[in-house]
Amino acid sequence: MKTFVALIMLTLFSISPAIADQITPLGDVKRGSMITVQGNVEKILDTDEFRLVDQTGSIRVYVGPNWVPAQVGETVSVFGYVDDGIGPMELYAQKLTKADGSVVQFDLRYD
């Protein structure tokens, strides 16, 4: 499954910047989509995963094998691919933008 996700992300890597700029409310997130979401870091779940919340919902954000580059309570926007598997929805982050405008790009591996 993770290999499939990696292939999808590579295929969609050249997605239009206009799509990456549109913010999707967390309550409207659909599996299998490339999206940008914005919210507050509610909880660090692991060294490479956190829960993002907004007024409409929440989602797990995976940044592995990288460390989570944000603190609990921090507002961030995240661009990435929403898994299309079963279980809790998870966003595989490609890029995280902090409130100060700094950007963190992720080199995701699915080994």
BELMO-V472485 format. One record per residue. N is the residue number from 1. RES is the residue in one letter. D_FIRST is the distance of its C-alpha to the first C-alpha in Angstrom with 1 decimal. Layout:
N | RES | D_FIRST
N | RES | D_FIRST
//
This chain:
1 | M | 0.0
2 | K | 3.8
3 | T | 5.4
4 | F | 5.1
5 | V | 6.3
6 | A | 8.7
7 | L | 10.0
8 | I | 10.7
9 | M | 12.4
10 | L | 14.4
11 | T | 15.5
12 | L | 16.6
13 | F | 18.2
14 | S | 21.5
15 | I | 21.6
16 | S | 25.2
17 | P | 26.6
18 | A | 28.2
19 | I | 24.9
20 | A | 24.0
21 | D | 27.5
22 | Q | 27.2
23 | I | 26.5
24 | T | 24.6
25 | P | 25.8
26 | L | 23.2
27 | G | 24.4
28 | D | 23.4
29 | V | 19.8
30 | K | 17.6
31 | R | 13.9
32 | G | 12.5
33 | S | 15.5
34 | M | 16.9
35 | I | 19.6
36 | T | 22.1
37 | V | 23.1
38 | Q | 26.0
39 | G | 27.2
40 | N | 28.3
41 | V | 26.4
42 | E | 27.0
43 | K | 25.6
44 | I | 23.9
45 | L | 21.3
46 | D | 20.5
47 | T | 21.4
48 | D | 18.4
49 | E | 18.0
50 | F | 20.6
51 | R | 21.5
52 | L | 23.0
53 | V | 25.6
54 | D | 28.0
55 | Q | 30.5
56 | T | 28.1
57 | G | 25.2
58 | S | 22.7
59 | I | 19.1
60 | R | 17.2
61 | V | 16.9
62 | Y | 14.8
63 | V | 16.6
64 | G | 15.5
65 | P | 16.7
66 | N | 19.7
67 | W | 22.1
68 | V | 22.6
69 | P | 25.4
70 | A | 27.1
71 | Q | 29.3
72 | V | 29.4
73 | G | 31.4
74 | E | 30.7
75 | T | 30.1
76 | V | 27.3
77 | S | 25.4
78 | V | 21.8
79 | F | 20.2
80 | G | 16.4
81 | Y | 13.4
82 | V | 12.8
83 | D | 9.3
84 | D | 9.2
85 | G | 7.8
86 | I | 10.5
87 | G | 12.6
88 | P | 14.4
89 | M | 13.9
90 | E | 13.0
91 | L | 14.1
92 | Y | 12.8
93 | A | 16.3
94 | Q | 17.6
95 | K | 21.3
96 | L | 23.4
97 | T | 27.0
98 | K | 29.6
99 | A | 32.7
100 | D | 34.8
101 | G | 32.9
102 | S | 31.3
103 | V | 27.8
104 | V | 25.1
105 | Q | 22.5
106 | F | 19.2
107 | D | 17.7
108 | L | 14.1
109 | R | 12.3
110 | Y | 8.9
111 | D | 10.3
//
